[in-house]
Amino acid sequence: MGWLYLLNRAHAIDLGPDAKGALPLEELARRGAQPVGRMVIAWVPAGVAATLALMWIGRVRAVRAVVGVGLLTAAILFPTTAAAEALTRNERVSEHIGTALSRSGLWVAVAFAVIGSVAAAGAAAWRRRDGGTAASGAPGRGPWAA
């Protein structure tokens, strides 16, 4: 989410329709909606990085990594969105559970993280199918190796 705030401050990549609630701490100032293009730049690489970390460090298979990234992203963004909305309105978090789930920004972020995750898992599978060898013919290393 930090990248999204940074891109917002720089007014960068203002492409596509706005997803409401993408920056919940900015809702009170009416700047919480973010263009989809900006969200792609922030969340697809996050999904790629999270998947590669799960596959490489956690030794998790590709399909489980993709599911894990989707679940973890939703599990982190949902309560933080509800808490941020409650904080900006000085209300209880319990009053914002339903509204957090209705924010398109939350679900767009999860979707783009999963898209990045699928791309990373697909690249890893393609690399494994290629035998995990580098262009030089040397065995591959890391998450790309067979």
N, C-alpha and C positions, 0 to 999 in steps of 0.2 A: 504494500500500500504506500510505502514511502516514495517509490518511483512515481506513483500517480500524483502525489502531492507535489513532487518536484516538477513534473511535466505541467501540472496545473499552474504553478507559480510562474513558469517560463512561457505560458500560453502556447505551448508546442502541440503540434499534431491535432489541430482542431478539425477533425474529419468525422463525418457521420452523425447520426442522431445521438441525443444525450440519453444516458442511462441514469435514472434518478437514484439518489442515495449512494452513489459510488464513493463519495467522500462525506461520510456522515457527520464529521465534526464541522463541516462547512455548510450544513443544511440551514442553520439559523441565519447565516448571511446570504442564503439563497444561491450558493455556489457549489452545492453538493452534487449536482448532475454533471456528468463528464461525458465528452464525446467518445463514441465507441473506438475510434482510431487511437485515441490516447490510452484507452483501456487495453487494447491489443498490445501496444508497446510495453505496457507495465506488466500484464499478467501472463502472456504467452511465454516469455523468457523465464518467469517464475515457475511455471509448470514444467518447463524443460529442465531447469536446475533442480527442482525438487525430485523429479523422476530419476535423473541421473544420480542424485545423491542416494535415493532409496535403492536403486539397482546396484550401485557401486559400493557404497559404504554398508548399506543394510543387506546386500545380497538378496534383494527381493526380485522376483520374476517380473517381467514387463507388465503383464495384465494386472497383477496385484499392485504394482507401483502406480499404474494409471488410476485404479480404483482408490488406492490410498491417497493419492494427490487430490482427487475429487472430494473424498470424505474429509481429509484434513483441511482443505481450503474452506469447505463449508463449515466445518466445526470451529475453525478459527474466526472466520469472518462473521458468522451469525451472531455469536455473543458479543463480539467487539462492536458490531453495527448497533445492536440493541443498547449496549452500554454507552456508546458515543451519542446516540440519539437521546437517551435519558439524561446524559450529562449536559448536553446543549440546551435542554429544556428544563433542567433542574427537577426531574421527575424520577420515579422508581424505574428500575430496569424492567421489572415485570410488566409495566405498562407498555413497553415497546417490543415485546417479543413478537406479537402479531404483525406490527408494522415493519419490523426488520425483515421478516420473511416476505413481505410484499414489495420490498425495494428491488427494482430491476437491476440496480448496480451490483448488488450482492450476487445475484444469479449470473449476470454477465461476467463478473470476475471469476466465478467458479467455472463457467463454461470455457473461458479463454485459458484458464490454468489447465483444464483437462485437455483442451486442444493442443497446448504446448506439451503436455504429458504424452499424449498419443503420438505426436511427432517425434519426441525423443525415444519412446519405446519402439516406434517403427524404424527409426534410424538404427537403433541398437539391434533389432531383429535382422535388418538388412545387412548390417555389418557382420553379424554372426553367420548369416547364410553365405556370406562371401568368404567364410572360413576364418574370419578374425585376423586376416593378414594385412599388413600395411602395404603401401604401393611398392615398397622395396622388397616385399616378400617375407619380411620379418614378422614373427607372431605379434598379434595385437595385444594391447594391455588395457587395463581399466574396464569400464562398463561396456566397452565395445568388443572385448575379447569373448570368444566362445566359451 
